[in-house]
Amino acid sequence: MRRDESMGTSAHTRISRRDFMGTTAATVCLAEGASTAAAGNEPQSLKRDLSAAVQMQFLRPGQLEKALRAFPAVYVPFGLIEWHGRHLPLGNDALKAHGILVKTAEQFGGVVYPPVYFHDGFPKESLVPVLTSLFERLKKTGVRVILGVSGHNVQGQIDMVNKALAPVVADGTVAGMGLWKVTLSGGPESGTDHAAKWETSNMMFFYPDLVDMSTLGDGPLAPNMKPPDGIGGQDPRKYASAEVGRRNVELASQAIGKKAKELLESLPQDQRAFKLPAIGPEHWWMI
């Protein structure tokens, strides 16, 4: 992994991944006391379990049709297999994006496509058309909003998603965009890093059995994602917790859900409803 890959909190803001980690850590450190207190006052409403009722691969045809008639949005999580310290699973990025999107669909409606694993090192001339085909098939399934959400903090992946979406949304009958999981919620209580406070907290919330903090030992960690630790951000042994993860997920999922509603409302009135007569072999077969 190149540590000079560019990223940012929006498509118009690009800084190096290492600088982003440092900036985020500094901001969070200054707000640590206030944000922790605020999180402690929040009701424990968001649950860890990921509902099968909004995950497309688990739905029967009638369930998918009902969900899309209620809110015709599909969320597509993206990530890759990548080093995330010795204490976190390699699929961390897609796992956290998928989890956040399931929480989004639970609260706002719509359905979640299974996680898609790739990175911007894949040949763009080959992969972008494949992603366009996926988005076109989702469009033909009757959806009106497509959100491609990456858990990988690299601008190149978002660029590929948006490039693939461009021809799909060009006719104005579908709205969509690519974004990072915290693009819309970034702040003292919702952030990102690399295998440090935020990513470790997300996994502690969603998949505590996959986190093994003992592998980090008790000595100093190498800074700035350097070997042998490969961690960028605040020391997860000091700052990570399931509650920090819960609050991060809560804010991110709410922000993404609100954006999905905005995108649907941005379409012409006659383009906001589920488009297929039915999910059945007469009209639909597969994505």
C-alpha positions as CSV (number, residue, x, y, z in Angstrom):
1,M,0.0,0.0,0.0
2,R,1.3,3.4,-0.9
3,R,1.3,5.8,2.1
4,D,1.2,8.9,-0.2
5,E,-2.2,8.0,-1.7
6,S,-4.5,11.0,-1.7
7,M,-7.8,11.2,0.1
8,G,-10.0,13.7,1.8
9,T,-13.5,14.3,3.3
10,S,-15.1,15.3,0.0
11,A,-14.5,15.0,-3.7
12,H,-13.2,18.6,-3.6
13,T,-10.7,18.1,-0.8
14,R,-7.6,16.0,-1.4
15,I,-4.7,15.6,1.1
16,S,-2.3,12.9,1.6
17,R,-3.5,9.9,3.5
18,R,-0.8,10.3,6.2
19,D,-1.6,14.0,6.6
20,F,-5.3,13.2,6.9
21,M,-4.6,10.7,9.7
22,G,-2.5,13.3,11.5
23,T,-5.1,16.1,11.1
24,T,-7.9,13.8,12.2
25,A,-6.0,12.6,15.2
26,A,-5.2,16.2,16.3
27,T,-8.8,17.3,15.9
28,V,-10.1,14.4,17.8
29,C,-7.5,14.7,20.6
30,L,-8.6,18.4,21.2
31,A,-12.2,17.4,21.4
32,E,-11.7,14.1,23.3
33,G,-13.2,15.2,26.6
34,A,-16.3,16.8,25.2
35,S,-17.0,14.1,22.7
36,T,-16.7,11.3,25.2
37,A,-19.1,13.1,27.5
38,A,-21.5,13.6,24.7
39,A,-21.4,10.0,23.6
40,G,-22.0,8.9,27.2
41,N,-25.2,10.9,27.3
42,E,-26.6,9.2,24.1
43,P,-29.2,6.5,24.5
44,Q,-27.9,3.1,23.7
45,S,-30.3,2.7,20.8
46,L,-28.1,1.4,18.0
47,K,-27.7,-2.3,18.2
48,R,-24.7,-4.4,17.0
49,D,-26.7,-7.0,15.1
50,L,-27.0,-6.5,11.4
51,S,-30.5,-7.2,10.2
52,A,-30.8,-9.7,7.4
53,A,-34.1,-8.0,6.4
54,V,-32.2,-5.2,4.5
55,Q,-29.3,-7.3,3.0
56,M,-30.1,-8.1,-0.6
57,Q,-28.5,-11.6,-0.6
58,F,-30.8,-12.8,2.2
59,L,-34.1,-11.5,0.7
60,R,-36.8,-13.4,-1.1
61,P,-38.1,-11.8,-4.2
62,G,-41.3,-10.5,-2.5
63,Q,-39.2,-9.0,0.3
64,L,-36.9,-7.2,-2.1
65,E,-39.8,-5.8,-4.0
66,K,-41.6,-4.6,-0.9
67,A,-38.4,-2.9,0.4
68,L,-37.7,-1.1,-2.9
69,R,-41.4,0.0,-3.3
70,A,-41.1,1.6,0.2
71,F,-37.8,3.3,-0.5
72,P,-36.1,2.6,-3.9
73,A,-32.4,3.0,-2.8
74,V,-29.5,0.6,-2.9
75,Y,-26.3,1.0,-0.9
76,V,-23.2,-0.7,-2.3
77,P,-20.3,-1.1,0.2
78,F,-16.7,-1.1,-1.2
79,G,-13.4,-2.1,0.4
80,L,-10.4,-4.4,-0.1
81,I,-8.2,-6.9,1.6
82,E,-5.5,-4.9,3.3
83,W,-3.2,-4.8,6.3
84,H,-5.0,-3.2,9.3
85,G,-2.5,-3.9,12.1
86,R,-2.2,-7.3,13.7
87,H,-5.3,-6.8,15.7
88,L,-8.0,-6.3,13.0
89,P,-9.4,-8.4,10.2
90,L,-7.9,-7.8,6.7
91,G,-11.4,-7.1,5.3
92,N,-11.9,-4.2,7.7
93,D,-12.8,-1.6,5.2
94,A,-15.6,-3.4,3.4
95,L,-16.8,-4.8,6.7
96,K,-17.3,-1.4,8.3
97,A,-18.8,0.1,5.2
98,H,-21.2,-2.8,5.0
99,G,-22.1,-2.5,8.6
100,I,-22.7,1.2,8.5
101,L,-24.9,0.8,5.4
102,V,-27.0,-2.0,7.0
103,K,-27.6,0.4,9.9
104,T,-28.6,3.1,7.3
105,A,-31.1,0.8,5.7
106,E,-32.5,-0.3,9.0
107,Q,-33.3,3.3,9.9
108,F,-34.2,4.9,6.5
109,G,-35.2,2.0,4.2
110,G,-33.7,0.7,1.0
111,V,-31.4,-2.4,0.7
112,V,-27.7,-3.2,0.9
113,Y,-25.8,-5.0,-1.8
114,P,-23.1,-7.4,-0.6
115,P,-19.6,-6.0,-0.1
116,V,-17.5,-5.5,-3.2
117,Y,-13.7,-5.9,-2.8
118,F,-11.3,-4.0,-5.0
119,H,-8.8,-1.2,-4.8
120,D,-7.6,1.6,-7.1
121,G,-4.6,-0.4,-8.1
122,F,-6.8,-2.7,-10.2
123,P,-6.8,-1.7,-13.9
124,K,-9.3,1.1,-14.1
125,E,-9.9,0.5,-17.8
126,S,-11.1,-3.0,-16.9
127,L,-12.9,-2.4,-13.6
128,V,-14.8,0.8,-14.2
129,P,-16.9,-0.8,-17.0
130,V,-17.7,-3.7,-14.6
131,L,-18.9,-1.3,-11.9
132,T,-20.9,0.6,-14.5
133,S,-22.6,-2.7,-15.5
134,L,-23.4,-3.4,-11.8
135,F,-24.9,0.0,-11.4
136,E,-26.9,-0.4,-14.7
137,R,-28.3,-3.7,-13.4
138,L,-29.3,-2.1,-10.2
139,K,-31.0,0.6,-12.2
140,K,-32.9,-2.0,-14.2
141,T,-33.9,-3.6,-11.0
142,G,-36.0,-0.5,-10.4
143,V,-34.0,1.5,-7.9
144,R,-33.9,5.2,-8.1
145,V,-30.9,6.0,-5.8
146,I,-27.5,4.2,-5.8
147,L,-24.9,5.1,-3.2
148,G,-21.5,3.6,-3.5
149,V,-19.8,3.9,-0.1
150,S,-16.2,3.0,0.5
151,G,-14.5,2.1,3.8
152,H,-11.1,2.6,2.1
153,N,-9.7,6.1,2.7
154,V,-8.3,6.6,-0.8
155,Q,-9.6,9.1,-3.3
156,G,-8.9,6.7,-6.2
157,Q,-11.6,4.3,-5.2
158,I,-14.2,7.1,-4.9
159,D,-13.1,8.4,-8.3
160,M,-13.6,4.9,-9.9
161,V,-17.1,4.6,-8.3
162,N,-18.2,8.1,-9.5
163,K,-16.8,7.5,-13.0
164,A,-18.7,4.2,-13.2
165,L,-21.9,5.9,-12.0
166,A,-21.7,8.8,-14.4
167,P,-23.3,7.1,-17.4
168,V,-25.9,5.5,-15.2
169,V,-27.3,8.7,-13.8
170,A,-26.8,10.8,-16.9
171,D,-30.5,10.5,-18.1
172,G,-31.8,12.0,-14.8
173,T,-33.9,9.0,-13.9
174,V,-31.6,7.8,-11.2
175,A,-29.5,9.7,-8.7
176,G,-26.3,8.5,-7.1
177,M,-22.8,9.2,-5.8
178,G,-19.7,7.7,-4.4
179,L,-18.5,8.7,-0.9
180,W,-16.5,7.6,2.1
181,K,-18.4,6.2,5.0
182,V,-17.8,9.4,7.1
183,T,-17.7,12.0,4.3
184,L,-21.0,13.4,5.5
185,S,-20.6,12.9,9.3
186,G,-16.9,13.7,10.0
187,G,-16.3,15.5,13.3
188,P,-15.3,15.0,16.9
189,E,-17.5,11.9,17.2
190,S,-17.2,10.5,13.7
191,G,-13.9,10.0,12.0
192,T,-11.5,7.6,10.3
193,D,-7.9,6.5,10.4
194,H,-6.0,3.4,9.7
195,A,-6.3,0.6,12.2
196,A,-6.2,3.1,15.1
197,K,-8.9,4.6,17.3
198,W,-11.7,4.8,14.8
199,E,-11.3,1.6,12.7
200,T,-10.6,-0.4,15.8
201,S,-13.7,1.0,17.5
202,N,-15.9,0.2,14.5
203,M,-14.8,-3.5,14.7
204,M,-15.2,-3.6,18.4
205,F,-18.8,-2.5,17.9
206,F,-19.7,-4.7,14.9
207,Y,-17.4,-7.7,15.3
208,P,-15.7,-7.8,18.8
209,D,-14.8,-11.5,18.3
210,L,-12.6,-10.5,15.3
211,V,-10.5,-8.0,17.3
212,D,-7.4,-9.2,19.3
213,M,-5.8,-6.2,21.1
214,S,-3.3,-8.5,22.8
215,T,-1.4,-8.8,19.5
216,L,-0.3,-5.1,19.8
217,G,1.6,-5.7,23.0
218,D,2.2,-2.9,25.4
219,G,5.2,-1.1,23.9
220,P,5.2,2.1,21.7
221,L,3.6,1.8,18.3
222,A,5.5,2.9,15.2
223,P,4.1,6.3,14.0
224,N,2.5,7.2,10.6
225,M,1.6,3.7,9.5
226,K,5.3,2.6,9.5
227,P,6.4,-1.0,10.0
228,P,6.2,-3.1,12.0
229,D,2.7,-1.9,13.2
230,G,1.3,-0.2,10.1
231,I,-1.2,1.9,12.2
232,G,-2.0,5.5,11.5
233,G,-3.9,7.6,14.1
234,Q,-4.5,7.5,17.9
235,D,-3.3,4.5,19.8
236,P,-6.2,2.1,19.7
237,R,-5.2,0.6,23.1
238,K,-5.9,3.9,24.7
239,Y,-8.7,5.4,22.7
240,A,-10.7,2.7,21.0
241,S,-13.9,1.2,22.4
242,A,-17.2,-0.3,21.3
243,E,-19.0,2.8,22.4
244,V,-16.8,5.1,20.3
245,G,-17.6,2.8,17.4
246,R,-21.3,2.8,18.1
247,R,-21.5,6.6,18.1
248,N,-19.4,6.8,14.9
249,V,-21.7,4.3,13.2
250,E,-24.8,6.0,14.4
251,L,-23.7,9.4,13.0
252,A,-22.4,8.0,9.7
253,S,-25.5,5.9,9.0
254,Q,-27.8,8.8,9.8
255,A,-25.9,11.2,7.5
256,I,-25.9,8.7,4.6
257,G,-29.6,8.0,5.1
258,K,-30.4,11.7,4.9
259,K,-28.3,12.0,1.7
260,A,-30.2,9.1,0.2
261,K,-33.5,10.9,0.9
262,E,-32.1,14.1,-0.6
263,L,-31.0,12.3,-3.7
264,L,-34.4,10.7,-4.2
265,E,-36.1,14.1,-3.7
266,S,-33.8,15.7,-6.3
267,L,-35.3,13.5,-9.0
268,P,-38.3,14.6,-11.0
269,Q,-41.5,13.7,-9.3
270,D,-42.4,11.0,-11.8
271,Q,-38.9,9.3,-11.4
272,R,-39.0,8.7,-7.6
273,A,-40.9,5.4,-7.5
274,F,-39.7,1.8,-7.9
275,K,-39.8,1.2,-11.7
276,L,-40.4,-2.5,-12.2
277,P,-43.9,-4.0,-12.4
278,A,-42.7,-6.8,-10.1
279,I,-39.6,-8.7,-9.0
280,G,-40.4,-11.9,-10.9
281,P,-39.2,-13.8,-14.0
282,E,-41.5,-11.9,-16.3
283,H,-39.6,-8.7,-15.5
284,W,-36.4,-9.4,-13.7
285,W,-33.9,-12.3,-13.2
286,M,-30.6,-11.2,-11.6
287,I,-28.1,-8.5,-10.8
